[in-house]
Amino acid sequence: FMVNVASRLREGLNPYQTVARAGPNSFAVLERTGAPDTAQQNATELGRILAKPYSLVDHDVQLVPAIGIAHALPGLKDAEQWLADAEMATVRLT
């Protein structure tokens, strides 16, 4: 199931975004360019992609995604900080 989620995430990313698995059921997105005010729009688009039903053994499953997007702003030193920033920015999309 998570492989399907990761595949959809990759398809929905623009060339300036990178995704990483942040936990057993979570991913984080690094935005390397663009204005921070585009984060909500980007998160909404990814949420729309992830919320489409998944077929699992004769059942459809639908996610209620929670997405955090961290921007690669000056001062971002390492992946730990990036993941912490993305987690802090996480919102549940309904």
N, C-alpha and C positions, 0 to 999 in steps of 0.2 A: 504494500500500500504506500509506504513512504517513498518508494522508488517512483511511483506514479506522481506523487506530490512534487518530488524533486524535478521530474521531467516537465511538469507544467510550469514550475517556477522558472526553469531555464528558458522555456519558450516565451515567457512573459517579460523577461529582463531586456533592458536596452543594453547597448554595447558598453555603457559606462557603469553598469551595475554588476556586482559579484555576489553570489549567494554562498552561504556556508551553513552546515548543520550546526545548530547551537545547542541542541539537546535531543533527547529521545523523540520528542514530538515537535521540535521547533527548528526554524531556520532564521538566519539573519541576512539582511541585504546591506551591502556597502555601496553607497552612491558616491562615485569618484568625481562627478562633475554635476553641474546644475545647481540651481539655487535651492537652499533648504526649504523654501516655501513650496517647492514641487513635491515634497515628500508625501503629503496627504494624497495628492493626485496619483502618484506612483503606487502608494499602498492600496488605494481603492482599486486601481486596475489589477494589481496582483491578487487582491482579495476576490475580485470578480472571476478571475481565471481559476483560482483555487476552489471557489464555492460551487462550481459546476459539479453535478453528481458524478461519483465514481461507481463503477460496477464491480462488485465483489461477490463472487459465488452466488449469483442469482439475486442479489440485493443491490439496491442503489444506496450509497452512503454519501451524505453531504456534510462538508466541513463548515464550521463557523470559524474562519481564520482570524488570527491575531497577528499583526505584522508590525515589526519595528524596523525603521530604516535609519541607518546612521550614515552621515556624510563624512567623507574623507577631508575634513577641514584641517588647516594648519594646526599642528600640535598633536595630531593623532599619531601615537608612537608605536603601537603594536596591536595585534589581533585581539588581545584581552580587552583593551580599552574600547576597540571597535564593537566587540560583542556586548560589553557592558552598556555602551551608548545605545546600541540597537535594542537591547532588552528594556532599557529605561524608556525608550520611545514607543514601545509596543502598545498598540491599541487593538481592541477586539472590534472587528468589522462585522456588522450585522446586516 
